[in-house]
Amino acid sequence: MAEENKPASSEAPIEQQLYAIRQTIQTRAVHGVFANWRVALVLITQLVYYGLPWLQWDNRQAVLFDLAARKFYIFGLVFWPQDFVYLTGLLILAALSLFLFTAVAGRLWCGYACPQTVYTEIFMWVESWLEGDHVARKKLDASPWNANKLKKRGLKHVAWFAIALWTGFTFVGYFTPIKELAVEFVSFGLGPWETFWIFFYAFATWGNAGFMREQVCKYMCPYARFQSVMFDSDTLTVTYDNSIGEPRGPRSKKTDYKAAGLGTCVDCNVCVQVCPTGIDIRNGLQYECIGCAACIDGCDQIMDKMGYPRGLIRYTTENVVKGKYPDSGILKHILRPRTIIYTVLLTAIASAFLYSLATRVPLRVDVVRDRVALSKETDEGMIENVYRLQLINKDDQTHRYTIQAEGINGLQVVTASREVSAAPLQTIDIPVSLIADPVDLKGRSIEVTFNIRSTDDPGIHTEVGTKFFNR
């Protein structure tokens, strides 16, 4: 009975959410030095991306990754699957560059050149143009659906998807000649794979830049999670300086903030309103910060209006904020062990990469042995080995080649003709026999080398080793 008469607890169970409900962020427009840099980077990157497939080079597309033919054209260079090492080198250079730039000045890539940032910026321009400023967009979000809202939202999504579709079309244009692709597109003659990738890339662009936006940076991008490993106390980051901003608070422009015991922060929240990820930089460096510096431009505008010095939010280092050295000492601390190591590695690998490209021989030869018999004896009592040479002319000119071999005294090379010819970018198979006197054969297996040399360009030659088997 005592248990039955016990009063119920007034504390209700608390439901804990594992994921925060997304709040739509309508960013405020901002102008300034860093906003101009973002605009410039958007224009430059998209001019390169959209324009590159249309450039012509020697009557062909300048940049084309022809997967079907297994040839990759980059201006005057033609790469084959066997040249995969160059892609590896590019990826290593890109990674080291990212490490170096991040160690020096934080998330420069994220803030100015990342496709997610670039296309979000483009989509926001369209949104602002069709729906108005951030206040008008918030009102539109809160308003019920009516003809005006339907028209504005409809036009916005039509414009967004047109941009996304053109982006997907351009992406596929790097793998299929874009002029042919354009004809197929307007005549509804696209193949299944081309159709799939155009619309897949378009929907990805539309969804990421139009709907997900900061969610991609906060939850999907791995860079946000491991960036702290590349930061140190001398890394330039977007920073709110507590020493001059606190205590914050609103005040009249005529108020002497020093006499009132206030800092220069007027608590206007402009830094939050312009942030594309919706964070408050005044709470310190956060992994959601993409380093776009929009808060710097926004804060500088307010400081100018109040007649206060700029720099409340600025690019600076942790050691400057802690007073270990002034802002003027930042440049002296850029060269430190971490950045020096990255620079040395980057310079060495870039030099090796460029040297390899400059000395690259536009000829590749692979040797395939006859699988029927390792060796056989001729009617004259000589030992013969049969091979097939697969020769790839990587140049854009026709070349004639001679084939020689060495490694055994008196080794004879027997081919169908004295010279072989290969057209530009052609692959040919050449049956070749090597004949040697058994007297000169020492051992069951002897190392031999084929020497293939162009008769019209002495600089084009290569060597490839193989085995010669005795009976």
KOLMAR-874763 format. One record per residue: residue in three letters; z, y, x of N, C-alpha, C in turn. Coordinates in steps of 0.05 Angstrom, whole numbers, plus 5000, padded with zeros to 4 digits. Each point is the difference from the previous one (the first is absolute). Example, Ala and Ser with C-alpha at 12.3 -4.5 7.8 and 13.67 -1.06 7.14 Angstrom:
! residues 2
ALA515648865264500050244982500050245018 SER498650214993500150245016501450224985 
END
This chain:
! residues 471
MET500049765017500050244983500050255017 ALA501549985023500150235018497250075010 GLU498449795006497350045010498350134979 GLU500449914974498350114979500650294994 ASN502650085003500850284995499550195023 LYS499049895023499650175024497750184995 PRO500350275004497850194995497749955019 ALA497650044989497649965016499850225022 SER498849925022499850195023498050224992 SER500750255008498350234994497750035019 GLU500049845022497950035020497749814993 ALA497750124995497649844994498749915026 PRO498749774999498749905025497850205008 ILE499750045026498150195011497549845008 GLU497850094990497449875007498950135025 GLN499549855020499050115025497049945002 GLN498450215004497249975002499249955029 LEU498249805004499149945027497850195009 TYR498550124982497950185007500250264984 ALA499650225013500250264987497550044982 ILE500550104976497850064982498450245011 ARG497449975002498450215012499950244982 GLN500450235012499750254986497550145010 THR498250074982497550135008500650255015 ILE498750025024500350245017497650184996 GLN500550244990497950214998500650215021 THR498649975022500650185023499050284996 ARG501550185011499350294999498050065022 ALA498050164994498050085020501350175022 VAL499149965024501250145023497750095018 HIS500450235014498150105018501450065027 GLY498549975021501150055026498549865022 VAL501150015024498649885024499649704996 PHE502049864992499849714999498449914976 ALA500150164978498249944977497150035009 ASN499450205016497350045010499149775017 TRP501949905017499349775017499449754982 ARG501549964979499549774982497250034987 VAL499450244991497350044988497849945020 ALA500450105025498049965021499749705006 LEU502249855001499849725006498849844977 VAL500550084975498749884977497050035002 LEU499150255005497250055001498649865024 ILE501349995023498849875023499849704996 THR502249884992500049714997498049904978 GLN499850164978498249914979497150075007 LEU499550205016497350065009499149775018 VAL501749905016499449775017499649754983 TYR501949954983499949754984497649994982 TYR499550214984497850004981497350045014 GLY500050155022497450065013499049805020 LEU501849865013499149825022498049794991 PRO500349874977498049794993497250114996 TRP499750264995497450114994498550095026 LEU501450005022498850085025498049785009 GLN497850085011498049815010499950005031 TRP499449775012499949975029497849805006 ASP497850105013497849825007499049844975 ASN499550154979498949894975501849794987 ARG502550025004502049834987502550164995 GLN501849884983502550134994501750015026 ALA501150245006501450045025502549825002 VAL501549974978502449835000499749804978 LEU499749755007499649794980501249745011 PHE501749884983501249745008498649794983 ASP497849895011498449814986501249725003 LEU501749934981501449745002498149774997 ALA498050024983498149784995498549945026 ALA499150205014498549965025501849985024 ARG502750044996501949995022499350205022 LYS499350244991499450215019501450254991 PHE501250155018501650234994498850245016 TYR498850184985498750235012501850245000 ILE500450125024501550255002498450185018 PHE498450174987498150185014498249835018 GLY500150055027498149865017501049735009 LEU502449924992501149745008499749804978 VAL499649755008499949784981501949795010 PHE501949934982502049805007499649744984 TRP500849795012499849734988502749884997 PRO500349784985502649884997501349935027 GLN498449955020501149935027501350255013 ASP499450244989501250245011502650084986 PHE501349804988502450054985502250145017 VAL499849965026502050125018500150304998 TYR497750124993499950294998501650104975 LEU499949844979501650074976503049975007 THR500749805015502749975009500950245016 GLY498250095018500750245016500450244983 LEU498350044980500350234982502649994985 LEU500849774991502549984985502450065018 ILE499949905025502150065019500250305006 LEU497750135003499950295005501150154976 ALA499349914975501050134976503049974998 ALA501149775006502849954999501550175020 LEU499150015025501350165021499850304993 SER497850084989499750294993502150064978 LEU500349824981502050054978502850015012 PHE500649835019502750005012500450265015 LEU498050095015500350245016500350254982 PHE498250034980500250234983502650004984 THR500949774992502649984985502350085017 ALA500049905025502250075019500150305006 VAL497750135000499950285006500650174976 ALA498749954977500250184977500249864974 GLY501249774999500649864975497549904985 ARG500050014974498049874984497650184995 LEU498650075022497650164998497849864984 TRP499749745006497949854986500550004970 CYS502549954992500749984971499650274986 GLY500850215014499950264987497350134998 TYR498249925017497450155001497549834998 ALA500049755008497549855002500149734986 CYS502349914991500149734987498350014974 PRO498449804994498450004976501650044975 GLN502549894999501650044976500750304996 THR500750145022500550284999497550164993 VAL497849935013497550154996499049984971 TYR499949764989499049974973502050104979 THR502649985006501950124981499650305000 GLU499550125023499550295001497650074983 ILE497849855004497550054984500549984970 PHE501449784993500649964971501850224989 MET501850105016501850224991498450264997 TRP498050045017498350244996498649994973 VAL498949764994498649974974502050044977 GLU502449885003502050024979500850294996 SER500450155021500850284998497850174987 TRP497549935007497750154990499749964970 LEU500449754990499649944972502450034982 GLU502449975012502450014983501850245006 GLY499550155021501650235006502149955022 ASP501850205004502049975021502149804992 HIS502049985018502149794996501550044974 VAL500550254992501450064975498349914976 ALA497550075001498249924977499749704999 ARG500049865022499849715000502549874989 LYS502350115007502549904989500150034969 LYS499150234991499950054971498149804987 LEU497849955013498049824989501249714999 ASP501549935021501349735000501949974976 ALA501550224995502049994979498950034972 SER497650104997498850064974499049744987 PRO500049994973498949764987497049985003 TRP499049764995497149975003498650154977 ASN498150175008498350144981497350035012 ALA498250154987497350025009499850145027 ASN501750215004499950155025500949825024 LYS502249854995501049835022498149775005 LEU498849894979498149785004497550105015 LYS499150244994497750115014500650055030 LYS502350125006500650065028500549745016 ARG501549824988500549755014497449835003 GLY498450014979497449855002498250115021 LEU499750265001498350125021501149955028 LYS502650015002501249955026499449715010 HIS500349814983499549725008497149945004 VAL498350144985497149975005499350105028 ALA501150245007499550115027501249835021 TRP502549904996501349825019498349755005 PHE499149884978498649755004497250045012 ALA498850234995497450065013500450025030 ILE502150145009500650015028500649735012 ALA501649844985500749735009497649825002 LEU498250024980497649845000498250075024 TRP499750265005498450085023501349915027 THR502649995000501549905024499449705003 GLY500149844978499549725002497149955008 PHE498150154989497249985007499550055029 THR501350215011499750065028501249785018 PHE502249894991501349785016498049775003 VAL498849924978498149775001497550095016 GLY499450265000497750105015500349965030 TYR502449945010500349945028499349715007 PHE499649844979499549715004497249924989 THR499050164982497349964989498550275004 PRO497550005010498650255004500250184976 ILE501150245004500950164977497650104983 LYS497750045013497750094984499049774981 GLU500049765010499449774983502149974979 LEU502550045007502249974981499850214978 ALA499150245007499750214980497849934979 VAL497849895010497849914982501049784982 GLU501449815011501149784984502050104979 PHE501650195009502150104982498950144975 VAL498050185005498950154977498249824983 SER499049785011498349824985501549764989 PHE502750005003501749784991499149745012 GLY499350015026499149755014502049915021 LEU502550094998501949925020500749704999 GLY500549895024500949725001502949984991 PRO500949754996502849974990502150105020 TRP499649945025502050095020500050305003 GLU497750125001499850295002501450134976 THR499449904976501350114976503049975001 PHE500949765008502949955002501450205018 TRP498950045025501450165019499850304994 ILE497850094988499850284991502250064980 PHE500249834980502050064978502849935009 PHE500349815017502749945010501150235017 TYR498350115018500950235016500450254983 ALA498250034980500350234982502649984984 PHE500749774989502549974985502450045018 ALA499849905025502250035019500550305006 THR497850155004500250295006501150144975 TRP498949944977500950124975503049954995 GLY500849755003502849934995501950115020 ASN499349985026501950095020500350315001 ALA497750144998500150295002500650134973 GLY499449874978500450124974502649944987 PHE501049755004502449914986502349945018 MET499549855022502349915016500950225020 ARG498250135013500650235017502349945019 GLU502350144995502249985019501249725001 GLN499549844979501049724999498849845023 VAL497550055007498749865022501450075026 CYS500750255004501350095025502849895001 LYS501450004978502849935000500649705000 TYR498249844987500649724996498049815011 MET497550085003497949825008499350035030 CYS500250245011499150055027502249905020 PRO499449825018502149905019500750215020 TYR498250205005500650205021502550154994 ALA500550054974502450154993502549865008 ARG499949735002502449845006500649985029 PHE497850005017500649965029499550265016 GLN499650224986499550255015502450085017 SER502549944991502350085015500149875028 VAL498749775003499949885026498550175020 MET498150154991498350175017501150285004 PHE502050074984501250275002502250005021 ASP500550225012502450045016501050284996 SER502050085015501350274995498250235009 ASP497849945014498150215009497449994985 THR499949844978497649994984499950244981 LEU497750134998499750234982499849894971 THR501750084983500049924972500450244982 VAL499249974975500650214980503050004995 THR501350225006502950015000501150254986 TYR502049964984501550234988502450065019 ASP500150255009502150085019502550094985 ASN502049824999502550064986501450245013 SER499750045026501550205014499350284990 ILE497650044990499250274990499750004970 GLY499949774987499549994971502549994984 GLU502249895011502449964985502150225005 PRO501750064981500049894973497750134984 ARG498749844984497850094984501050124974 GLY498250144987500750114974498150234992 PRO499750044973498250224991501250275005 ARG498350205004501050275004497750194995 SER500750264997498050214998498750055027 LYS497550104999498650065024501550225016 LYS501550174986501450225013502749925012 THR500949754993502649915010499949955030 ASP502150095014500349945028501249725001 TYR498349805005501049724998502149945022 LYS499950135022501949955021502850114992 ALA500050244988502550114990501249844977 ALA498149884985500949834977500849725009 GLY499849945026500749745010498049784992 LEU497550074997498049814992498049955022 GLY498749774998497849955019497450104988 THR497849945013497450114991498849844977 CYS501049764994498949844978501050124973 VAL498150074984500650134974500249794977 ASP499849755008500249784981498050024977 CYS497550075008497950044980498649734992 ASN500449795017498849744995496949995003 VAL498950215012497149995004499249775019 CYS501749955019499449785019499849734985 VAL501649974979499849764984497650004982 GLN499450234988497850034981497349955013 VAL499750065026497449965013499849735014 CYS502149845001500049755015498549794984 PRO498049875011498449804986501649744994 THR502249955015501649764995502650074985 GLY500450264994502250084983502850005013 ILE500150015027502649995013501050285006 ASP502550025007501350255007500449995030 ILE498450145016500249995029502750105010 ARG501450154983502650115008502149785003 ASN499449764990501849775003499649865026 GLY498350115017499549875026497449845000 LEU499249895023497649855002500249744984 GLN498049944984500049764983497449855004 TYR500149744996497649845005497850074981 GLU500650124977497950084981498450245009 CYS501050155019498650245010497649925016 ILE497650094991497549935014499250215020 GLY501650205005499450205020497750184994 CYS499650064974497750174992500650305004 ALA502550075004500950275005499550194977 ALA499649904976499750184977502550164995 CYS502449875006502550144996500350235020 ILE498849985024500150225019498550244989 ASP497549954990498550224989501450134976 GLY501149834982501450104977502450175007 CYS501649905020502450155008499350265014 ASP497849995016499250245014499250224980 GLN498749924978499250204980502550134988 ILE502149854995502450114989501450185020 MET500149915025501350165021498650275003 ASP497349994998498550255002500750194977 LYS500349894976500650164977502850125002 MET501849855012502850095003500450185024 GLY498050015018500350155024501649865021 TYR500349734998501549855020498149895021 PRO501049935023498349885021499149724991 ARG497649925008499049734994501549805018 GLY499749754993501049785016502449864989 LEU500850064975502249854987499149714998 ILE497649954992498849735001497750025020 ARG499949845020498050025020499749735015 TYR497949995016499749775018501850055024 THR502049845003501850025023501149725006 THR501849995020501149745007503049994994 GLU501049765000502949964994501750145021 ASN499149995025501550125022500150304998 VAL497950124989500050294996502050084979 VAL500049854978501950054978502949975010 LYS500449815018502749955010500850215021 GLY498150175008500550215019499949915029 LYS498749775006499849915027498050165017 TYR498050114986498150185013498750164979 PRO498950245007498750174979497249904993 ASP498950134979497349924992497950045022 SER500650195018498150045022499949775020 GLY502049834999500149775018498749754989 ILE498850014976498849764988497749895016 LEU498350185010497749915015500849865026 LYS502250085012500949875024500949724995 HIS500849944976501149734994497949824987 ILE497550104998497949824990499449785020 LEU500050075026499649805021502749875006 ARG500349764990502449845005499249715003 PRO501749825008499149735006498449874979 ARG500850034975498549874978497150104998 THR499750264999497350114997498349965025 ILE501350005023498549955025498949725001 ILE501649814992499149724999497749974981 TYR500350114975497849994981497550125011 THR500250245013497750145010498649845022 VAL501649895018498849845022498649764989 LEU501349854982498749774988497450084985 LEU500250214984497750094985497750085018 THR500650145021497950095019498849765014 ALA501649815009499049775014498249834982 ILE500949954975498449834982497550144991 ALA500250274995497750154992497950015022 SER500950035025498250005023498649735003 ALA501649784998498849745002498049954977 PHE500750094976498249974977497450145005 LEU500150255008497650165004498349895024 TYR501449915021498549885023498649754991 SER501349844984498849754990497550064983 LEU500250214983497750084984497750105017 ALA500750165020498050125017498549805017 THR501449795008498849795017499249754984 ARG500150024974499449774983497149925004 VAL499649745005497349895003498949914973 PRO497750114991499049934974498649725000 LEU501449815010498949735002502349804999 ARG499849804984501949794999498649735000 VAL501149825015498849735002502249794997 ASP499649814982501849774997498549755007 VAL501449815013498749755008501149784983 VAL498149844989500749774984498749755013 ARG501549805007498949765013498749824979 ASP498249845011498749804983502149794992 ARG500349954974502149824991499149715000 VAL497549945005499049735000500849855025 ALA499650135023500749885026500950215019 LEU502249945015500950195019498050045023 SER498849795008498050025022498149764997 LYS497850025014498049785000498550015026 GLU498849775007498549985025497050024994 THR498750165015497150044996498549775014 ASP497349994995498449795012499950035031 GLU500550255009500050055029502749945013 GLY501949914984502749945011501850245001 MET499350224988501750244999501949994976 ILE502150155001501950024978499450254984 GLU499849964974499350234982502250044979 ASN500850254997501850084978498550194982 VAL500349974973498650164981502050194986 TYR499150254997501750214988498450154980 ARG501550154983498750204983501550265004 LEU498450205009501250275004499550174975 GLN502250104988499750194978500350285011 LEU497750144999499950275013499950214978 ILE501850205002500150224980499350265014 ASN497850124992499250265010501550214984 LYS502150125010501550204986498950285001 ASP497850035014498850275004498050054977 ASP499350264997498150074979497150025012 GLN499649865022497349985013499449715006 THR497549945001499149735008500449965030 HIS501049775008500349945029498949725006 ARG499149975025499249745010502049925022 TYR500549745000502149895017499049775016 THR501249975024499649765017502649855001 ILE499749745003502449825000500149855027 GLN502150025014500549865025502749864998 ALA500449825019502649865001500749945029 GLU502649995005501049945027502649844998 GLY500749885022502449845001499549735013 ILE497449925002499249755012497650065018 ASN499949895024497750045018497549894987 GLY497950175000497449914990499949974970 LEU501850134985500149974971497550134988 GLN498749854982497650094988500550084970 VAL498750214992500350094972497349964986 VAL500049854979497549944985500250124972 THR498350184994499850124973497250004990 ALA499650064974497349994989498250215012 SER501250235008498450215012501650135022 ARG498650145019501450125022501850234991 GLU499250144980501650224989500349964970 VAL502250104989500449994971500350294991 SER499150044975500150274989501750004975 ALA501650214997501750034976499650284989 ALA499450014974499750254986502750144997 PRO500050264992502650144997501849854980 LEU502549965009502149884983499349714991 GLN498349875016499149734993501749795014 THR500449784986501449765012497949785003 ILE499749895024498149795005501349765013 ASP499049764995501049755013497949915020 ILE500949945024498249935022500849735011 PRO498349794996500649745013499650025030 VAL502049915015499950025029500949735012 SER498649915021500849765015500750085028 LEU502249885011500750035028499649735013 ILE498550005022499449765015501050025028 ALA501449795009501150005027499649735013 ASP499950005027499849755015502749875002 PRO500249744994502649875001501450025027 VAL498450035021501250035026501750255003 ASP499350214985501450255001502450024980 LEU500349794985502250004980502549875011 LYS502150165002502549915010502150004978 GLY500449774989501949984978498749954973 ARG501649934981499049934974499250254984 SER501450225005499550254985500050235020 ILE497950164998499750235019499750264984 GLU501350205010499850274987497350135008 VAL498550094980497650145005500050264983 THR498350195008500050264987497150084993 PHE499650074975497450114992500050305005 ASN497950105012499650295004497750094983 ILE500550184981497950104983499750305005 ARG497650085007499550285008497550114986 SER500250254992497750144987498150085022 THR497449954996498050085019499250294998 ASP500650124976499250284997502450195003 ASP502449905003502450165004502049855017 PRO499950045027501749855018503050024993 GLY500850214986502850034993501049814979 ILE498149874987500749814978499949725012 HIS502349885005500149735010502849894994 THR500249744998502549874994500149725013 GLU502349905004500449735010501849844981 VAL499349754998501649824983500349735013 GLY502449905002500549755013499949764981 THR499449775012500049754985500449775019 LYS499749754990500449765017497349855003 PHE499649895023497749825005501249735005 PHE499249794984501249745003498149815014 ASN501249855019498649795014500149744983 ARG498349825006500049754984502349825009 
END
